[in-house]
Amino acid sequence: MTCIANARPTLSIEDTTMTTPTFSPSQAEALRRLRAVRDDMATNLVGRDREVNGLCISLLADCHTLLLGVPGTAKSLMATEFARAIGLDVESSEYFETLLGSYSNPDEVFGPYNPAKLLTGVYERNVDGYLPTAHFGFLDEIFNATAEMLVTLNTILNERRMKQGTQRLNVPLKMVVGAANVYPQGDLALAALYDRFLLRYWTPYVETRNENMALLRIARDGGVKFTERLMDGDCDLIQDACKMVHVPDNVLTALVDVRSKLGDEGVVYSDRRHMAQMRLVQAVAALDGRAVATVKDLFILADSVWDHHEQRATVWKTIATIVDSALLEARVLLDAVLVQRNKLDMFGKDEVDDVRRPKRKARRAFNIKVKQAIREIEANPSLDLDDPSVKQVIDKLNAQRKEVGKAMNDIDLRI
């Protein structure tokens, strides 16, 4: 392979009982290249920042990612281009891709049985070019997997091993990306497959005007263009770096508290998933260039523990009450602004003889509300304004203000 509620007391992110680990220069450089891959893909894939970040986390944490959502949201493009970005030849056996249907059979995924071996009573597959020999797999419409393939597929995803005749074959998979338009329906075996994907993302259509314009510009200019790539050996370097990340006891305590509080909210997940989340926390820190995890790294759990995407908001808020109550307050302000935004008649024109011009007045009132929200966030002494999560909230508020301001100008010109 080429590369492959009530706010809790503030939790300290320091651990003075150990010597802080450090990445080697080669590991730090490989992690820098992975961040460049992430930024390049996020720029080119409109509205998919969180999913692209999740693919990088998944590679670091040696786990799998599931992309759920309606057709036509770049799920397959993300998977294929990410495989290229980490240095794979997608035309070779390093990369495996298939679209599963209701009539798919295990031979299409694991390879056909060797007829010569069958004559001797040995069930051994010709696996070359199929999932068992790939370093990266993309399984589209994964919940169409049949009962005959689920046992083998679950074993490969969880243990990276597969029964091959009388032996156990080690599978070189770094990660699998699954995609589906629907959730698994009522089958315990499918539920087990669902649990194998440590990161889950719901991928809706883009919504904002700016995102829609960006999509059209990409189409006009000849499609997406990805340039960043990892180098030979980078995957091993970054995964070794991820394993080095120290997780202090206060972070472990927060992980336990999050699970307990989510249980009170009706969000329950397996012991296996709970244990694996420490790898996610390590991966978030490593991707950020840090060799020690902090409690804020637990926000990645918002993309890990829900069963249905509508639960994500509850999961995120529950994590925030434990990890960063000030950020929760900022997000509450953002949510209030978005609710108000949805009530606006963005493009409706006031009547010329209406001296009060109520629609224009409502838009101006909205912009005042946005500015007030930004001022409250910036004045909060508990918030780190350089924190990416805080910047994201402020950026979203500013984007709403600019969009409504532009609509006001357009309407004013027409009146």
C-alpha positions, 0 to 999 in steps of 0.5 A: 500500500502506498500510504495510506441541563446544568453546566458542570464545573470546568474540567482541567485539561492539564495532566501534570503527572506525566511527561508530555509526549511529543510527535517526531518531526516526520509524524508532525509533517505527515499530520500537517499533510493530512490537514492539508488534504482535509482543507483541500477536500473541504474547499472543493466539496461544498458543505461537507466540512464535517464529513471530510474531517470525519474521514481524516479522523477515521483514518487516524483512529483505524475505524470506519465511517458511514455516510447516510443521506438522500441520493446526490450528496457526493457520498461516493465522490468523497470516498473515492477522492479521499482514497486518492488523497491518502495515496491509493491507486483507485484502479488497483486492488488497493481500492475496492468499491461495490454497489450492493443490491437486494440480489447481491451475493457474497462472491461480489464482495469477498471473491468467488470460491476456488472450484479446485478447492471445493472439489476437496471439500475446502471452502476457500475464496479467490480473494484477489481484487476483492474486499479482503485484499483491499486497503480501502473499501467503499460499500454503497447501499451497505444495508442491502447486504444479505444475511449470507454476507453479514457474518463475514463482513462484520468480522472483517470490519471489526477484527480485520480478519476473514475465514479462508478455508481452514485458516484465518486471513488477515485483511489489510483494510485501513478503513471502510466507508459505507453509504446508504440512503436509508437506515437499517430496518429491523434486522439484528444482524444489520444493527450489528453492522451499523454498530461497526461504523464508529463515525456517522454523518447525515449528508443533506442537500446544501441549503444556503445561497452561497453554497448553491452558488459555489456548486454552480461555480464548480460545475461551470469551471470543470468540476472539483479539483483535488491537489493535496496527497499524502506521501509514501509511508504517511499513513503508518506515521499518522496512525502511530502518532495517534496511538501516542496521544495521551488521554488524561484521567479527566478526559476519561471521566468526561467520557464516562459522564457523557455516556451516563448523561446521554443514557438519561436522555435515551441515547444508549450505545454499546460497550464496544463503541464506548471503548472505541471512543477513546481512539476518536478522542486521540485522533481529534488531538492528533489531527490538531497536532497535539499529543495530549487530548483535552475534554473539548475533543469529546465533541467528536462523539456528536458524530458517533453515538446517535442512532438517528441523525435527529438525535445529534443536536441532543447529543451535542448539547449533552456533551457541551453541558459537560465539556464547554457550557460557554460554547453551548450558550453561544450555540443557543444564541445561534439557534435562536437567530436561525429560528428567527431567520426562518420566519423572515420573508427574505425576498418578498417585496413591500408595497410601494404605498406601505410607509412602514415597509414591514418586511424591510423592517423585519429584516433590519431587526433580524440583523440587529439581533445577529449583531447583538448575538455576536457581541454577547459571544465576543464579550463572554470571558469563558469563551476562547475566540480562537477556538475553531468551534467558536469561530464557526458559530461567529462565522455562521452568524455573520453569514446570516447577517450578510445574506439578509443584508444582501436581500435587503439591498436587492429588495430596496432596489426593486421598491 
